Amino acid sequence: MSADLTRYSCQIALPGFGEAAQKLLQHSKVLVVGAGGLGCPALQYLVSAGVGTIGVADHDVISVSNLHRQILYTPADAGLKKAIVASERLQKQNPDIRLIAVDIKITSDNVLDIMGQYDIVVDGTDNFETRYLLNDAAVMLGKPLVFGAIYQYEGQVAVWNIKNPDGSYSPNYRDVYPEVDATQIPNCAEGGVIPTLAGIIGCIQANEVIKYITKTGELLSGKILVFDAQSLQSRVIKIGKTTKINITSLVETADIPTITAEDLKAGLAENRIELIDVRTLQERDLFDIGGVHIPVEEIEENITYFDSDSAKVLYCATGNRSAEAVKLIRQKYPDAKIFSLEGGLNQFPV
């Protein structure tokens, strides 16, 4: 065995794996979108397994509230860019592979160019707009996409858009969830998540990538694995062998007006900004920074409140729900001075 393969000797020794499979890993290119709770464990195992080129796509910064499940980071990293910190740290873990930090927001304008450079994509995102964007781009490019999601004690994994022997493709995300009202569903930072679940699901995603590249095992294609962290029970739901969805274009990514915590504080000090808390009553009872309380699910019935010339800033825990609410309001009032607090309360210094 050559010296450059010595670190992989245990996986090379696997029946049906061997040096040939390791070479496939070394020559593969994998894009991981989201260097958070799912992306951290997925990245660590793809790096240690010897995937030759790995793109780390994330435009977010590290916050202390991330640390219980985003295990690549330390308290000293707070405020730094996830893609850059993760890439630098993972490069030290395996100097023989190539890490690429993709520190830009993935949008409908750039997603095809970015994903087109890789063989397979891992979806480690926590918002629905990006999840649908990655899915649709994968279908248009003919690329496989490894989906993962976690919420509270339950996780899901599936592999979308695998090419079948007859030339058709396996189901994708829209076959299962044609569309979702994202304002009704909090992400893990808002609804809670047991940290170990992120590690379990992220590792399963990495496992599916390795299986796909090395052509070993049976992929989670045409089915979804559902895992319960409390009971340690899992089930596989079969959804069919072929997609019934025809995707030929991307939904244009909405440009959501945001405001930083610093600018918000300045605006509040000068009494030129109105605050609107779009979280649940339970969240507000625990902590708030003031303002009117209009839960996100009540935005539509209170839509006329936003038809004014005054500047209004909507806030939630992470900025996801407030961004969706801003999008909804601007559909009715395109010129309204409505902003979402960037990063939510997690980025707001108290």
C-alpha positions in Angstrom: 0.0 0.0 0.0 1.4 3.4 -0.9 2.2 5.9 1.8 -0.6 8.3 0.9 -3.2 5.6 1.5 -1.9 4.5 4.9 -4.2 6.7 6.9 -7.2 5.0 5.1 -6.0 1.5 5.7 -9.0 0.5 7.9 -11.6 1.5 5.3 -9.6 0.0 2.5 -9.6 -3.3 4.4 -13.4 -3.4 4.2 -14.8 -6.2 2.0 -15.8 -4.8 -1.4 -14.0 -1.5 -0.7 -10.3 -1.7 -1.4 -7.9 0.8 -2.9 -10.1 1.3 -6.0 -12.9 2.8 -3.8 -10.4 5.0 -2.0 -9.2 6.3 -5.3 -12.8 7.2 -6.2 -13.0 9.2 -3.0 -9.7 11.0 -3.7 -10.9 12.1 -7.2 -14.4 13.2 -6.1 -15.7 16.7 -5.4 -18.4 17.2 -2.7 -20.2 20.4 -1.9 -21.6 20.8 1.7 -24.0 23.7 1.9 -24.4 24.8 5.5 -21.5 24.4 8.0 -23.8 24.1 11.0 -25.3 21.3 13.1 -25.5 18.9 10.1 -22.6 20.2 8.1 -20.0 20.0 10.9 -20.2 16.2 11.5 -20.7 15.5 7.7 -17.7 17.6 6.9 -15.5 16.0 9.5 -16.1 12.5 8.3 -15.9 13.3 4.6 -12.5 15.0 5.3 -11.2 12.1 7.4 -12.4 9.6 4.7 -10.3 11.3 2.1 -12.7 13.0 -0.3 -10.4 14.8 -2.6 -12.1 18.2 -2.9 -14.7 19.6 -0.5 -16.5 22.9 -0.8 -17.8 24.5 2.4 -20.7 26.9 1.6 -22.0 29.1 4.3 -22.4 32.9 4.6 -23.3 32.9 8.3 -21.2 33.8 11.3 -20.6 31.7 14.4 -22.6 32.5 17.5 -22.4 31.1 21.0 -25.9 29.6 20.7 -24.5 27.4 17.8 -21.8 25.7 19.9 -23.9 22.9 21.5 -24.4 21.2 18.2 -21.9 22.8 15.8 -18.9 21.0 17.0 -16.2 22.4 14.8 -16.2 25.8 16.6 -15.1 27.2 20.0 -16.3 30.3 22.0 -13.3 32.1 20.6 -14.7 31.8 17.1 -17.9 33.8 17.8 -18.5 36.4 15.2 -16.2 34.7 12.6 -17.4 33.3 9.3 -18.3 29.6 9.4 -17.1 28.7 6.0 -13.6 30.2 6.6 -13.1 28.8 10.1 -14.4 25.3 9.1 -12.2 25.1 6.1 -9.1 26.2 7.9 -9.7 23.8 10.8 -10.6 20.8 8.5 -7.5 21.4 6.3 -5.4 20.7 9.4 -7.3 17.5 10.0 -6.4 16.3 6.5 -3.7 18.3 4.7 -3.7 16.0 1.7 -7.2 17.1 0.4 -8.5 20.4 -0.8 -10.9 22.5 1.2 -12.7 25.4 -0.6 -14.5 28.1 1.5 -17.6 29.3 -0.3 -18.3 32.4 1.8 -21.1 33.8 -0.2 -24.9 33.5 0.0 -26.2 30.9 -2.4 -29.0 32.5 -4.5 -30.8 31.7 -7.7 -28.2 33.8 -9.6 -25.2 31.7 -8.5 -26.4 28.3 -7.4 -26.1 26.6 -10.8 -22.5 27.8 -11.2 -21.5 26.8 -7.7 -23.1 23.3 -7.7 -22.0 22.6 -11.2 -18.4 22.2 -10.0 -19.2 19.3 -7.8 -20.2 15.6 -8.1 -22.7 15.5 -5.3 -24.2 18.0 -2.8 -25.0 17.7 0.9 -27.9 19.9 2.1 -27.1 21.0 5.6 -29.3 24.1 5.5 -31.9 25.2 8.0 -34.2 27.3 5.9 -36.8 26.3 3.3 -35.9 28.9 0.6 -32.4 27.5 0.3 -33.5 23.9 0.6 -35.9 24.2 -2.3 -33.3 26.2 -4.3 -30.7 23.4 -3.9 -33.2 20.8 -4.8 -34.4 22.5 -7.9 -30.8 23.3 -9.0 -29.8 19.6 -8.4 -32.6 18.4 -10.7 -31.7 20.9 -13.4 -28.0 19.9 -13.2 -28.7 16.2 -12.9 -26.7 16.1 -9.6 -27.5 13.9 -6.6 -28.5 15.8 -3.4 -28.2 14.3 0.1 -31.0 15.8 2.2 -30.9 16.0 6.0 -33.2 17.7 8.5 -33.5 17.9 12.3 -36.1 19.2 14.7 -36.3 18.7 18.4 -35.8 14.9 18.7 -36.4 13.7 15.1 -34.2 13.7 12.1 -34.7 12.7 8.4 -32.2 11.7 5.7 -32.8 11.0 2.0 -30.9 11.0 -1.3 -32.6 12.9 -4.1 -32.3 12.8 -7.8 -30.3 9.6 -8.4 -30.2 8.6 -12.1 -31.9 5.2 -12.6 -30.7 2.6 -15.1 -33.4 3.5 -17.6 -32.3 7.2 -17.6 -35.1 8.5 -15.4 -34.4 10.1 -12.0 -35.4 9.1 -8.5 -37.8 11.4 -6.5 -36.6 14.8 -5.2 -37.7 17.0 -2.3 -40.7 18.4 -4.2 -42.1 15.0 -4.8 -42.6 14.8 -1.0 -43.1 18.4 -0.1 -44.3 20.4 -3.2 -44.3 23.5 -1.2 -44.3 24.5 2.5 -45.4 27.6 4.3 -42.1 28.3 6.0 -43.5 30.9 8.3 -45.3 28.2 10.2 -42.3 25.9 10.9 -39.5 27.1 13.2 -36.0 25.8 12.6 -34.0 23.9 15.2 -32.6 27.1 16.7 -36.1 28.3 17.4 -38.0 25.1 18.1 -35.1 23.3 19.8 -33.0 20.3 19.0 -31.1 17.7 21.0 -27.4 18.2 19.9 -26.5 14.6 19.5 -29.2 14.3 16.8 -27.3 16.7 14.6 -24.3 14.4 14.8 -26.3 11.3 14.0 -28.0 12.8 11.0 -24.9 14.5 9.7 -22.9 11.3 9.9 -25.6 9.4 8.0 -25.5 12.1 5.3 -21.7 11.6 5.1 -22.3 7.9 4.9 -24.6 8.3 1.9 -22.1 10.4 0.1 -19.3 7.8 0.6 -21.7 5.0 -0.6 -22.6 7.0 -3.7 -19.0 7.8 -4.6 -17.6 4.3 -4.0 -20.7 2.5 -5.4 -21.1 0.4 -2.2 -24.2 -0.4 -0.3 -27.8 0.6 -0.9 -28.6 4.3 -1.1 -31.5 6.1 0.5 -32.9 6.8 -2.9 -36.6 6.8 -3.4 -37.1 6.6 0.4 -36.7 8.7 3.6 -35.1 7.5 6.8 -36.8 8.9 9.9 -34.9 8.7 13.2 -36.3 9.3 16.7 -33.5 10.2 19.1 -35.6 9.5 22.2 -36.7 6.0 21.4 -33.7 5.2 19.1 -36.2 3.8 16.6 -35.9 4.4 12.9 -38.1 3.7 10.0 -37.7 3.9 6.2 -40.6 5.3 4.2 -40.6 4.3 0.6 -41.7 7.1 -1.8 -41.3 5.5 -5.2 -38.5 5.0 -7.7 -39.2 7.8 -10.2 -39.8 11.5 -9.8 -43.2 12.9 -10.9 -42.0 16.5 -10.8 -40.7 18.4 -13.9 -38.4 21.3 -12.8 -37.1 23.5 -15.6 -36.4 26.8 -13.9 -35.4 28.2 -10.5 -37.6 30.3 -8.2 -36.0 33.7 -8.0 -34.4 34.2 -4.6 -36.1 37.0 -2.7 -34.0 40.0 -1.7 -35.0 40.5 1.9 -34.2 44.0 3.4 -32.3 43.5 6.6 -30.8 45.7 9.4 -27.9 45.0 11.6 -28.1 45.0 15.4 -25.9 48.1 15.6 -28.1 50.1 13.1 -31.2 48.9 14.9 -29.9 50.2 18.3 -29.1 53.5 16.7 -32.5 53.8 15.2 -34.3 52.9 18.4 -32.2 55.5 20.3 -33.4 58.1 17.8 -37.0 56.9 18.0 -37.2 56.4 14.2 -37.9 52.7 14.1 -40.8 50.6 15.2 -40.1 47.0 16.5 -42.3 44.0 15.8 -41.7 40.7 17.6 -42.9 37.8 15.3 -42.1 35.0 17.7 -44.5 32.9 19.7 -46.1 34.1 23.0 -44.0 31.5 24.9 -40.8 32.8 23.4 -41.7 36.4 24.2 -42.6 35.6 27.8 -39.0 34.3 28.2 -37.3 37.4 26.8 -37.9 40.3 24.4 -36.4 43.6 23.3 -39.7 45.4 23.2 -42.0 46.4 20.4 -45.4 45.2 19.2 -46.1 41.5 19.3 -47.5 40.1 16.1 -46.7 36.3 15.8 -45.7 35.3 12.3 -48.9 33.3 11.7 -50.9 36.4 12.4 -49.1 38.7 9.9 -51.7 38.3 7.2 -54.7 39.2 9.3 -52.8 42.3 10.5 -51.3 43.2 7.2 -52.8 46.7 7.1 -50.7 47.6 10.1 -47.7 47.7 7.8 -49.2 50.1 5.3 -47.5 53.3 6.7 -44.5 55.4 6.0 -42.7 54.6 9.3 -39.7 52.2 9.3 -40.5 48.8 11.0 -38.1 46.1 12.0 -39.3 42.5 12.6 -37.4 40.2 14.8 -37.3 36.5 15.8 -34.7 34.2 17.3 -32.5 33.8 14.2 -33.9 36.0 11.5 -35.5 33.2 9.5 -39.1 33.8 10.5 -38.8 37.6 10.4 -37.4 37.3 6.9 -40.3 35.2 5.8 -42.7 37.7 7.3 -41.0 40.6 5.6 -41.3 38.8 2.3 -45.0 38.3 2.9 -45.6 41.9 3.7 -43.7 43.2 0.7 -45.8 41.1 -1.6 -48.8 43.3 -0.5 -46.8 46.6 0.1 -43.7 46.5 -2.2 -42.6 50.0 -1.1 -43.1 49.5 2.7 -40.1 50.3 4.9 -39.9 46.9 6.4 -36.7 45.2 7.6 -35.7 41.9 9.2 -33.2 41.9 12.1 -30.1 40.3 10.6 -29.3 37.1 12.6 -32.2 37.7 14.9 -31.9 38.0 18.7 -28.9 35.6 18.6 -26.9 38.5 17.1 -28.4 41.3 19.2 -26.1 42.4 22.0 -28.0 42.9 25.2 
